[in-house]
Amino acid sequence: MIIAIGHEVPDTDSVVSAKMFAFLLKSEGKESRPAVAGSLNGETEFVFSSLKEEVPLEVTEKEIEECEFFLVDHNDLSQSVAKKESVYGVLDHHLLSGFKTDKPLFFRVEPVGSTATLIYKMMKERGVEVEKKHAGLLLAGVISDTLNLNSPTTTSEDIDSYYQLSEIAGIDPNNFAEEMFEAKSDFSGKNIKDVIRGDMKEFDFGGKKIGVGVAETTSLKYFQEKEEELKSAVENIKKEEGFDAFFFGVVNIIEQNTLLYPAGEEERRVAVEILKGEDKGSFLFLEGVSSRKKQIAPPLSEYYNK
């Protein structure tokens, strides 16, 4: 059994990609199923509910021990439940983590805005029909990871996929994106620590354990009301997770900028010098920055790997 699975703390693109890549593997005669490595966020729950699609089950401890895994939307084992020896293949669009194996395997990474775009491309390459229900899921992945084509990670392939998939699915992509982002921005009743951990990734940069969490929203109200609590929570998460450095960014989807909360004075210095953040007291303002993958992680990687 090959399990297609996205990264821990799953987002819409990783869940959609797991489901659709398992479908692609099945269409080629391989025994496969999709799985998720954690609870779904509000946006992803909305997508699967509105499209009336079955959500992939969470991976079990027994499967982690016994099954092979196809990693989608990540290639960094620090972000995965899979063990190196059980990795069957990788399909991704993020920076390379220095992943090494003891055996040859399928490895495809392309610099597109979402893994959903890459899966759609592979389906066309292999002559697999893209059904209406599948098009809706893939479209959601593209919308989510490219912020409705507004992210700097967006490529011409994402744009083409966006319009082709919306036509196949019979969905108005702008209306769908608005509903998705509204669901993503609803943090009501949620603990601030849970929000910070909701999309948190761990990186190994220069032998240091670096954490970068983000929360994408159309409204800053929740975070403005919890500013003092937020600062304390970021500092505590750094200690609890054993990070050498931790950054948390609130991405304003509408304005396309980020409020970056550093976990300490060293992170603040790095944010000012390396990320060119404007010090606003409790946070750093990153103008024109909306992508962890393209605008935050690469300069941090270059800095810590020196």
N, C-alpha and C positions, 0 to 999 in steps of 0.2 A: 504494500500500500504506500503510495506517494501522497503526502499531505502538502498541499499548497498553503502557505501561511505567510502573513505579513509580520511586521515588527510588533514588539510589545507596545502597549498603550496604542492600540490600533486607531487609525483614522479612516476616513471614507475611502481614500484611494487604496489603502492597504487591504481593506476588507473586500471591496469590489474586485480588486485584482486577484485576491486569493480565490474568490468564487469563480471568476471568469477563467483564470488560468487552469483551475481544476477541470472546468468544462472543456477547455482546449485539450488538455492531456487525455481526458476521457474520449474525446472525438478521435484521438489517434490510437485508441485501444489500450491505454494505460489505466490501471486501477488507481483511482485518485479521488480525494475528497478535499474540500476547502476547510480551513479552520481559522479561528482567531485566537490571539494570545492576550486576552483580556476583555474587559467590558467595553461596549460600544459607547461612543459619545452621542450627544443629542442630535447632531447633524446626520450621523450614519443611521441612527435609529429612524429618523424622519425619512431618509432615502428609501430604506428597505420597506418601511410601512407604506409610504405613498405609492411605491411601485408594486406593492403586494408580493414582495420577494422573500423567500425564506432566508433567514440569517444563518451564516455558517456557525456550527457549534464550536465551543471553546475546546482547545486541544486538551487531552487528558495526560496525566503523568505516565500512564502505560504506553500511550502512543509516542510520547517523547522518548521513551526507552527503546521502543521496538520498531518504529516506523522510519522511513526515509522522508526527507523534507525538501520541498522546492521553495526556496526563499523568494518572496516577491516583495517589492518596494523596500528592500534593505539588503545590504551585503556585509553588515557589521555584526559579528556574532555577539557583541556586547548588547545589541538591541534585539536579540533573538532568543527564543526558547530552545532552538535546535542546537545540537552538539555538532562540532566540526565534522566528526566521522559519519554523521547521519545525513549530511547535506548532499542531495541528489543534483541540485542545480540552483542557479541564481538568475533572477530577472529583475532589473532595477534601473533607477535613473538618478541615483545619488553618487556622491564622490566615493572613490574606492577606499576601502578601509585597510588595505594590505592583507586581504583575506588569502590564506594559503591552504592548500589541501594536499593529501597524500596520494590522490588519484585524479585522473582527468574527469571533468564534469562540464555540464552545460553552463555557460556563463555569458549572459548578454546584458550589457549595460549601455544605455544610450542617453545622451543629454537632452531629454525631452522634459516637458513640464509635469507629466504624470505617468505612472506605470500603466494606467488605463489606456493612454495613447499608444504605448508600446504593444500592449496586448491586442488592441484593435488592429494595429499594423501587422502583427503576426497572424491574426485570423485571416486577414486579406491575403497575406503571402501564401498561406496554406490552403486557401480556398474553402475556409469554414464559414458557413452562412452566419451572418450577424442578425439574430432575430430581434424583433421589436423590444422584448423584455430585456434582452442582453444589452441592447443599445442604450436603454435608459440607465442601466447600472454603470456602464462605461462612461456615459456622458456625465454622470454624477461624480465619478472619479476625476475626470478632466476639470470640471467646474471647481471642485474642492481644492485640488492641488495648484491650479493656476489662478485661483481667486477670480473665477469667471473671466479668464484671459487677461487679467490685470497684473498678474505677478511678473516680475522680470525673468522668471524661469520659462515663461511661455515661448514656444517656438512655432514656426509655420506649420509643423506637423500637428501640434495641439490645436491650432486654429482650424485646420482642415478637418480633424477628427471631430471637433466640437460641432461644426455645422453639419457634417455628414451624419453623425450619430443622432443629433437632435431631429433631423429629417426622418431617419429610420424609426426613431422612437415616437415621433409625432408629439414632441414636447417643445414648448417655448422655452429656450434655455435661460433667458433673462428672468422670466417669472420663476422658473425652477430654482435658479441661483438665489434669488431673493428669499424664497421660502427656506432653502438650505441654510443660508447665512443667518436668517432669523432664528432657526433652531439651534445653530451653532452658538449664537450669542446669548442664549437663555441660560444664565448661571444662577437663576433664582433658587434659593434653598440649598445651594451647594457650599460645602466647606471650602475655604480659600485654598487649603493645602491640596484638596482633591482637584481643584481647578488648575493649580500650578503643575500637578503631576499628570494632568489630563493629556498633555502632548509634550512629554519630556523625553529627550534623547540623551544617551550617554555616548561620549566619544573618547577614544584613546589618542590624544595628541601629545607627541613627544614623551610618551610614557606616563602622562598625567591623565587622571580621570576627570574629564570636563563634562559638565551637564549644561544643556541648553533647553529650557522649556519655553513654549509659546502658547498663547491663547489668542485666537483670531476672533474679532468681534466687530459688530457694526455700531456698538455703543460702549463708551468708556465708563458709564455711570457706576456699574458694579465695582470696578477697580478704584474709582475715585472715592467711593464711599468706604472702602476698606484699605486705604493707603497705609496706615500704620500697621494694621494686621498683616498686610501683604509683605511689608518689609521684614517683619519678624518671621513670617512663614518661609520666605526665601532663605534667610539665614539658617533656620532650623533644618530645612530640607537638605541644605549643603552638608550639614553635620550628620544627619541621619543616613544619607546615601553615601557618605565618605567621599564626596567630590573634592578634588583639589581646587576647583573653581566652578561656580555655578552662576548662570545668568537666566533671568526670566523676562521674556518680552511679550508685551501686549500689542498685538498687531491690529491697527485700525484699518479694516478692510476698505472703508470708504475713502479715507484720506491717504492711504498707502504709506503709512509711517509706523514707527514702533516706539513704545515707551519701554525702555529696558531697565529692569530692576536688578542691580548687582548684589551678590550675597556678601560682599565685603569691600574694603578699601582697595585691595589689589585688583579685584574685578572692575571696580570703578575706574581705576587708572587705565586698565586695558581697554575698557569701553571708550574712554576719551581718546586715548592715543591710537588704538588700532581700529576701532569701529567708528571713530570720528563722532562720538556722541556728544551732544550739548548737555552739560550738567545742569539739571533743573532741581537739584536738591535730593529728593527721594528717588528720582529716576533720571535716566539719560534719554534725551530725545534723539532718535535716529531718523532724520528726515529722508524720505524716499526709500526707506528700508522696509520690506514686507516679506522677505524670504529668508528663512533660516538656512536653507539648503545652498542658496547662491550668494547671499550677502552677509551672513553672520558666521556660519561654520567655516568657510574657506579662509577668511583672514585670521580667525582664531587658530585654525590648523597651522597656517604659515607661521604665526607668532610662537605657538607653543612647541612647534617642531624645530625651531632654530636652536 
